[in-house]
Amino acid sequence: MCLIGAIAGTALAAGLSSTIGISTTAAAWGIVGAGVALATGIGSTIAGVSSSIQQGNAQQAMYDYKAQIELNNAKIAQQNAGQERQAGIEEARLQRLKAMQTIGTQHAAMAANNIDVTSGTPLDLIEDTATFGELDALMSEYNAEKRALAYEQQAQNFANQANLDIISGKNARTSGYLNAFSSGISGLGSTVTGVINSTGLGGFGSLGRASKNMRVDTGSYKYLV
């Protein structure tokens, strides 16, 4: 890119020399310098813009990866909640079955001893066995539900974190483009300043200095500018 700027500057210098009579060497130094400064500035600006965009995209990719892990964890936690509830139902079923078996054993034992199980203490004993058996079953379901709710809370936390990571990724990408825009504006400004400094456009730099030695013919008179 610098070579292109130099070639273009040399060609422009030659054109100026033939048009207004400025020394080719003097003009070339100013114009070639401007071309080199322009090419260097543009190259640096493009590199800065590309770097900002790449950084933003890389950060978004990192956040998206984290979000995917969080979503997977949320899915696993939700599955664990379902498994805990199912385990609680099964444990409660076994508790009730165990109570029924105990009641059956008590009923058989009392019947073998000719004890009336439809009233009095024998009936109370059977009812107590049924009651405690049901309480054990309900406690199993309750404990399973607590574990399931804890897993569901984990799933919600994972999902919330995933959403935050997704938002952070989008913000990082946007920030990358904003930084790229800022870098581009700053780079262009620096490039323009560099071209101005290299050519001295305020006093026309080398071009202005060369023009001091230019002769202008006006009819039969010659003036030294």
Protein Blocks (a to p, Z undefined) as FASTA:
>chain_A
ZZmmmmmmmmmmmmmmmmnopafklmmmmmmmmmmmmmmmmmmmmmmmmmmmmmmmmmmm
mmmmmmmmmmmmmmmmmmmmmmmmmmmmmmmmmmmmmmmmmmmmmmmmmmmnopafkgcj
llmmmmmmmmmmmmmmmmmmmmmmmmmmmmmmmmmmmmmmmmmmmmmmmmmmmmmmmmmm
mmmmmmmmmmmmmmmmmnommnopmmmmmmmmpccdehjbccdZZ
